[in-house]
Amino acid sequence: MWWLFEVIIFGYLIFGGAFLIDVGTSWDKFRKRKPLLVFALVVLVGWVTIFYGSFIEPRTLVVREQEINLTEEPETLLNVAVVSDIHVGPYKNEAWAQKVVDKTMELDADIIVIPGDFIFSKAVQADMLEPLGGLRAPLGVFAVTGNHDYTENSQQYVIDTLVRLGITVLENESIELFVDDQVVVLAGVSDLWFAGQPQETMQGLDQDQLVILLSHNPDAVLYSSVGIADLVISAHTHGGQIRLPWLGSIARVPTKLGNAYDKGLFDYKDQKLFITAGVGETGPRARLFNPPEINLLTIQF
C-alpha cells in the first residue's frame, strides 16, 4: 500500500502547487476574495509541510545521545551505537545505507547494535545493505530480525546477507562480552511476531548477571522471562514517524505498550527500556518533528 501514499503525496504537491501558482500569477483576481485567500493559505501550509516532511526531514540524519545508569554506583562505561529500521526499498536505498554507516562510524562506539527491520518488503532489497559491511566496533556488530525482515519469507536471505557482511545475528540466543574485566551478556530475540522465543533467549541467565537484550519489538518487556534483562534496546515504532510538539505521535504505534512508549528511555518495572525512532520509514515516506536518528547510548554499570 506504500504506492497509495505516494499517489496522495505527489498528487497533493502537483495539484496544490498548480493552484498556488495560479493564485500567484492571478493575484488581482484573488486578493479581494478572502475565502479563497484563506483556502490558499491552508493549501500553502499543507504544501510546505508535506514537502518538508516527505523530502527534507526524512533525509536529515541526526545523532541523539543518551546516558543510561544500570547501577547506583557505576564503575564502567559502555558506548553503544544503535541503528535500526533501515528499511531499504522504495524510500531508502544503498546510498542512504552508506550515509548511515558513515555517520555511525564517526561515533567510535564500543559496540554497534541493529535491532531489526533491514528491508521494506522484499528479500532482494537486502542487496542494498552492502554498505553495512563497513560497520566495525571493538566488541562487534550485532543484530536481530524485525517483522519486515520476514515479509514474503525474506528472513533467511536477510540473515545470510548480514552474516556475509560481518554482522552477528542473534536468533533467540545470548553471548558474553568482556568490558573492562566485567562480563556483559548480550541477548537477542528474533522478531516477536514471527520467530521470537523470549523464554528460550533468556534461558540459563539469572539476576546476578548484567544482561542487555536486543528486541525489535519493545513488547518484549511484557514477557516475564525478559524481566531478567537490565536493559532492553528496541525499535519498531519509528517514534510514530509523524509527531506534533507536546502531543507526540499522531498515529498509534504498532505495539501493545502503545503510544506511552513510542521512543526514548523508559523505566518499565525494574528494568530500563530504550526505543529508537530508527532511520527509515514505512507507510508514508514522511517524518515530521522526528528525523531519522542514530543513538549513542552511554551505559554505566
C-alpha positions as CSV (number, residue, x, y, z in Angstrom):
1,M,0.0,0.0,0.0
2,W,3.0,2.3,0.1
3,W,2.2,3.3,-3.5
4,L,-1.1,4.7,-2.4
5,F,0.7,7.1,0.0
6,E,2.9,8.1,-2.9
7,V,-0.1,8.9,-5.1
8,I,-1.6,11.1,-2.3
9,I,1.6,12.9,-1.6
10,F,2.6,13.6,-5.2
11,G,-1.0,14.4,-6.2
12,Y,-1.3,17.0,-3.5
13,L,2.1,18.5,-4.3
14,I,1.3,18.7,-8.1
15,F,-2.3,19.9,-7.9
16,G,-1.8,22.1,-4.8
17,G,1.3,23.6,-6.4
18,A,-0.6,24.3,-9.6
19,F,-3.3,26.1,-7.6
20,L,-0.8,28.2,-5.7
21,I,0.9,29.2,-8.9
22,D,-2.5,30.2,-10.3
23,V,-3.0,32.4,-7.2
24,G,0.4,34.0,-7.5
25,T,0.0,34.7,-11.2
26,S,-3.6,36.0,-10.9
27,W,-3.2,37.9,-7.7
28,D,-5.5,40.7,-8.7
29,K,-8.3,38.2,-9.2
30,F,-7.8,36.5,-5.8
31,R,-6.8,39.3,-3.4
32,K,-10.3,40.6,-2.9
33,R,-11.8,37.2,-2.3
34,K,-11.0,36.5,1.3
35,P,-12.4,32.9,1.5
36,L,-10.2,31.9,-1.5
37,L,-7.2,33.6,0.1
38,V,-7.8,31.7,3.4
39,F,-8.1,28.5,1.4
40,A,-4.9,29.3,-0.5
41,L,-3.1,29.9,2.8
42,V,-4.2,26.5,4.1
43,V,-3.1,24.8,0.8
44,L,0.3,26.6,1.1
45,V,0.9,25.5,4.7
46,G,-0.1,21.9,3.7
47,W,2.1,22.0,0.7
48,V,5.2,23.2,2.6
49,T,4.5,20.7,5.4
50,I,4.1,17.7,3.1
51,F,7.1,18.7,1.0
52,Y,9.3,19.2,4.1
53,G,8.0,16.0,5.8
54,S,8.4,13.9,2.7
55,F,11.6,15.0,1.1
56,I,13.7,17.0,3.6
57,E,13.3,15.7,7.2
58,P,13.5,12.0,6.2
59,R,16.9,12.8,4.7
60,T,18.1,14.7,7.8
61,L,20.1,12.2,9.8
62,V,20.8,13.1,13.4
63,V,22.7,11.6,16.3
64,R,21.0,11.5,19.7
65,E,23.0,10.7,22.9
66,Q,21.5,9.1,26.0
67,E,23.1,8.2,29.3
68,I,21.7,5.1,31.0
69,N,22.7,4.1,34.6
70,L,22.2,0.4,35.4
71,T,23.7,0.5,38.9
72,E,23.7,3.0,41.7
73,E,27.5,3.3,41.8
74,P,28.7,2.7,38.2
75,E,32.3,1.9,37.6
76,T,32.3,1.1,33.9
77,L,31.2,2.8,30.7
78,L,30.0,1.1,27.5
79,N,29.3,3.2,24.4
80,V,26.6,1.5,22.3
81,A,25.6,2.8,18.8
82,V,22.0,1.9,17.9
83,V,21.0,1.8,14.3
84,S,17.6,0.4,13.3
85,D,14.7,0.2,10.9
86,I,16.8,1.0,7.8
87,H,14.0,-0.3,5.6
88,V,16.0,-0.2,2.3
89,G,13.5,-0.3,-0.5
90,P,11.3,2.2,-2.3
91,Y,12.2,5.1,0.0
92,K,15.7,4.4,1.2
93,N,18.5,2.9,-0.9
94,E,22.1,1.9,-0.8
95,A,23.3,5.5,-0.8
96,W,21.2,6.1,2.4
97,A,22.7,2.9,4.0
98,Q,26.2,4.3,3.2
99,K,25.3,7.6,4.9
100,V,24.1,5.8,8.0
101,V,27.3,3.7,8.1
102,D,29.5,6.8,7.7
103,K,27.7,8.7,10.5
104,T,27.7,5.6,12.8
105,M,31.5,5.1,12.3
106,E,32.1,8.7,13.4
107,L,30.8,7.8,16.9
108,D,33.7,5.4,17.7
109,A,31.3,3.2,19.7
110,D,32.5,0.2,21.6
111,I,29.7,-1.9,20.1
112,I,27.1,-1.4,17.4
113,V,23.6,-3.0,17.6
114,I,20.9,-3.1,14.9
115,P,17.5,-4.2,16.3
116,G,15.8,-5.2,13.1
117,D,13.8,-4.2,10.0
118,F,16.6,-4.1,7.4
119,I,14.3,-4.3,4.4
120,F,11.0,-2.7,3.3
121,S,9.1,-5.7,1.8
122,K,11.2,-7.9,-0.5
123,A,14.2,-10.2,0.0
124,V,16.1,-8.7,-3.0
125,Q,16.1,-5.3,-1.2
126,A,18.8,-6.8,1.2
127,D,21.3,-6.3,-1.7
128,M,21.1,-2.6,-0.9
129,L,22.6,-3.4,2.6
130,E,26.1,-3.8,1.2
131,P,27.5,-0.7,2.9
132,L,26.7,-2.3,6.3
133,G,29.9,-4.3,5.7
134,G,31.7,-1.1,6.7
135,L,30.4,-1.2,10.2
136,R,33.2,-2.0,12.7
137,A,33.4,-1.8,16.5
138,P,35.9,-3.2,19.1
139,L,33.2,-5.5,20.7
140,G,31.5,-6.3,17.4
141,V,28.4,-5.5,15.4
142,F,25.2,-7.4,16.4
143,A,21.7,-7.6,15.0
144,V,18.3,-9.2,15.5
145,T,15.5,-9.5,12.9
146,G,12.4,-7.3,12.7
147,N,8.9,-8.0,11.4
148,H,9.6,-6.6,7.9
149,D,12.5,-9.0,7.5
150,Y,10.0,-11.8,7.4
151,T,7.9,-10.4,4.6
152,E,7.5,-12.9,1.8
153,N,9.8,-15.3,3.7
154,S,12.8,-13.0,3.3
155,Q,14.3,-13.7,6.7
156,Q,16.9,-16.2,5.6
157,Y,18.2,-14.1,2.8
158,V,18.4,-11.1,5.1
159,I,20.2,-13.1,7.7
160,D,22.7,-14.6,5.2
161,T,23.4,-11.1,3.8
162,L,24.1,-9.7,7.3
163,V,26.4,-12.6,8.2
164,R,28.3,-12.3,4.9
165,L,28.8,-8.6,5.8
166,G,30.4,-9.5,9.1
167,I,27.4,-8.8,11.4
168,T,26.5,-11.3,14.1
169,V,22.8,-12.1,14.0
170,L,21.4,-13.2,17.4
171,E,18.5,-15.6,16.9
172,N,16.9,-16.3,20.3
173,E,20.4,-16.6,21.9
174,S,22.9,-14.8,24.0
175,I,26.7,-14.2,24.2
176,E,29.1,-12.9,26.7
177,L,31.1,-9.7,26.2
178,F,34.0,-8.6,28.3
179,V,34.1,-4.9,29.2
180,D,36.9,-3.8,31.5
181,D,37.1,-7.3,33.0
182,Q,33.4,-7.3,33.6
183,V,31.1,-9.7,31.8
184,V,28.1,-8.3,30.0
185,V,25.6,-10.7,28.5
186,L,24.1,-9.5,25.2
187,A,21.0,-11.4,24.3
188,G,19.0,-11.2,21.1
189,V,15.4,-12.3,20.5
190,S,14.1,-12.8,16.9
191,D,11.0,-10.7,16.0
192,L,8.2,-11.4,18.4
193,W,5.5,-11.5,15.6
194,F,7.3,-14.4,13.9
195,A,10.2,-16.5,15.3
196,G,10.8,-14.8,18.6
197,Q,11.2,-17.0,21.7
198,P,11.8,-14.8,24.7
199,Q,11.9,-17.7,27.2
200,E,14.5,-19.6,25.1
201,T,16.5,-16.4,24.7
202,M,16.8,-15.8,28.4
203,Q,17.3,-19.5,29.4
204,G,20.3,-20.0,31.6
205,L,20.6,-16.3,32.6
206,D,20.0,-15.0,36.1
207,Q,19.6,-11.8,38.0
208,D,23.2,-11.7,39.1
209,Q,24.4,-11.1,35.5
210,L,24.3,-7.8,33.7
211,V,22.0,-8.5,30.7
212,I,21.2,-6.3,27.7
213,L,18.5,-7.6,25.4
214,L,18.0,-6.7,21.8
215,S,14.4,-7.0,20.6
216,H,13.0,-5.3,17.6
217,N,9.6,-5.1,19.3
218,P,9.6,-3.3,22.7
219,D,6.6,-5.5,23.7
220,A,9.4,-8.0,24.8
221,V,9.2,-6.4,28.2
222,L,5.7,-7.8,28.6
223,Y,7.2,-11.3,28.9
224,S,8.1,-12.4,32.4
225,S,11.2,-14.1,31.3
226,V,12.6,-10.8,29.9
227,G,12.5,-9.4,33.4
228,I,16.0,-10.8,33.9
229,A,17.3,-8.1,31.5
230,D,18.7,-4.9,33.0
231,L,18.2,-3.1,29.7
232,V,16.1,-3.8,26.6
233,I,17.0,-2.0,23.4
234,S,14.2,-1.9,20.9
235,A,12.9,-0.2,17.7
236,H,9.8,-0.9,15.6
237,T,7.8,2.2,16.5
238,H,9.7,4.8,14.3
239,G,8.6,7.2,17.1
240,G,5.3,7.3,15.2
241,Q,7.2,8.9,12.2
242,I,4.9,11.9,12.2
243,R,4.8,13.8,15.5
244,L,3.5,17.1,16.9
245,P,5.1,19.1,19.6
246,W,3.8,18.3,23.1
247,L,1.4,15.7,21.6
248,G,3.9,13.1,20.3
249,S,2.9,10.6,17.7
250,I,-0.3,11.3,15.8
251,A,-0.7,7.7,14.8
252,R,-0.9,4.7,17.2
253,V,2.4,2.8,17.3
254,P,2.1,-0.9,16.5
255,T,2.7,-2.3,19.9
256,K,0.7,-3.5,22.9
257,L,2.6,-0.9,25.0
258,G,1.0,1.8,23.0
259,N,2.0,5.5,22.5
260,A,3.1,6.0,26.1
261,Y,6.2,4.1,24.9
262,D,6.9,5.5,21.5
263,K,10.5,6.5,21.6
264,G,13.2,7.3,24.1
265,L,14.3,5.9,27.5
266,F,11.7,4.5,29.9
267,D,11.6,2.7,33.3
268,Y,9.4,-0.4,32.9
269,K,9.0,-2.1,36.2
270,D,12.5,-3.0,37.4
271,Q,14.3,-2.5,34.1
272,K,15.2,0.1,31.5
273,L,13.7,0.2,28.1
274,F,15.2,2.2,25.3
275,I,13.3,2.6,22.0
276,T,14.9,4.2,18.9
277,A,13.0,6.0,16.3
278,G,15.2,4.4,13.6
279,V,16.5,5.7,10.3
280,G,13.9,4.6,7.8
281,E,10.2,4.8,7.0
282,T,7.3,2.5,6.1
283,G,3.7,3.5,5.2
284,P,4.1,7.1,4.0
285,R,7.7,8.3,3.3
286,A,7.1,11.1,5.7
287,R,8.6,12.2,9.0
288,L,7.7,15.3,10.9
289,F,9.3,16.6,14.1
290,N,11.0,13.2,14.3
291,P,14.1,13.0,12.0
292,P,15.9,9.7,11.3
293,E,18.2,9.0,14.3
294,I,21.2,7.1,15.3
295,N,21.5,6.7,19.0
296,L,24.7,6.7,21.1
297,L,24.0,5.1,24.5
298,T,26.5,5.7,27.2
299,I,25.7,2.8,29.5
300,Q,27.1,3.0,33.0
301,F,27.3,0.0,35.3
